[in-house]
C-alpha cells in the first residue's frame, strides 16, 4: 500500500474539504501552559512529608520564590552564575520570603549527604553531565526523598546529526533525549515514578495566549535574511543567542524539541532478611 498522495487527492479531493479542515484546526485543543508545572509539583508534594526543596539551576529565583509562597517550604536555590544569585536574593527580599541562594552546579551541590527532601530542576540539566548530576542528587536526597525535573529535550523530529550543532549554540548545552534522561535516572539508583511528555503543548498555549511563537518565526526569517544588519548593531554573540532563542520557540511547535517531566524517588530501604532464605538444618528437612 503506497503512502504517496495521488494527483486526484491533491487537486480534486482535498480542495473540497480544505476550508472545513482549516476551520477545524482553528479550534483549540486546550493545551496546558507553564502554570501547570507547579500544579503537578504540588500533587507530588501532597504524597510526601517535605520541608525543604533544593532548586538546582535556580536562575533568577522565580520558581524558588513561587514554591516558597505556594507550598510554604524552605527553598535553597543553587546556580553557578553570580548574577543569578544576586537577582534571586533581591527577588526573595522583594517577595518577603527568607530563602537561601548559593553557588553550585548539578554535579557538585553544596549540601551534605542525605540532607534534603526534594530536588527540583527546571530547564537546567542540558548543561550538566547527567550521570554525575543524578549521582549527586542520589547523594543529597534523604530516604523517601524525590526529584522533580522539567526539561526541554531533543525532539523526535530532530536528526542526531543536527542536534549537537543546535544545542552547542546555547552556551554549550548538550543534546539529550527523554530516554537518555530516563536511563541516567535509573542508573543512579532511583525509581522513575512519573514521566509526563508535554511535547508541543506549551508552545501551542503561548501561541494562543500571546502569539509569541509566531512572532519568533518572523524574527527567525529576518535574522536569516539579513544577518549582517543585526550583527553590525548588536554583535555576533548576541545574534547567535537571539537566533537560538527564536528557534527554540519555533522548534517546540514543530516537534524538533520536546518537553517532558520526570519524577523519581529514592527506593525504600529493604531489610536484608526479606531477601535471604533462612538456613534450615538438614535434620528438619523431611
Number of C-alpha atoms within 10 A of each C-alpha: 3 5 5 7 8 11 9 9 12 10 10 11 12 12 12 11 10 11 11 11 12 10 9 10 10 9 8 10 10 10 14 16 15 12 9 11 13 15 12 14 17 14 10 15 15 11 8 13 10 17 14 17 22 26 25 26 24 27 24 21 26 13 19 29 27 17 19 20 14 11 15 13 17 20 24 22 28 27 24 16 16 14 12 21 22 15 16 26 22 14 18 21 13 10 13 11 18 13 19 16 23 20 16 18 20 25 18 14 19 13 15 10 13 14 14 22 21 25 22 22 22 19 16 21 25 19 19 15 13 21 18 15 20 24 19 19 29 23 17 22 23 17 16 15 24 28 24 19 20 21 21 23 26 27 23 15 12 16 11 12 8 12 19 16 14 18 19 14 16 17 9 13 17 22 20 20 19 20 10 13 19 17 13 18 25 14 13 19 15 22 17 18 10 13 15 12 14 18 21 23 20 20 27 22 20 19 16 15 10 10 13 17 23 18 14 19 17 12 16 18 13 14 19 11 10 10 15 14 13 16 15 10 10 11 12 14 10 13 19 15 14 18 19 19 16 21 20 20 23 23 22 23 21 16 16 21 23 24 23 17 20 20 22 21 22 20 14 11 8 8 8 7 8 8 8 8 7 8 6 8 7 7 6 6 6 4
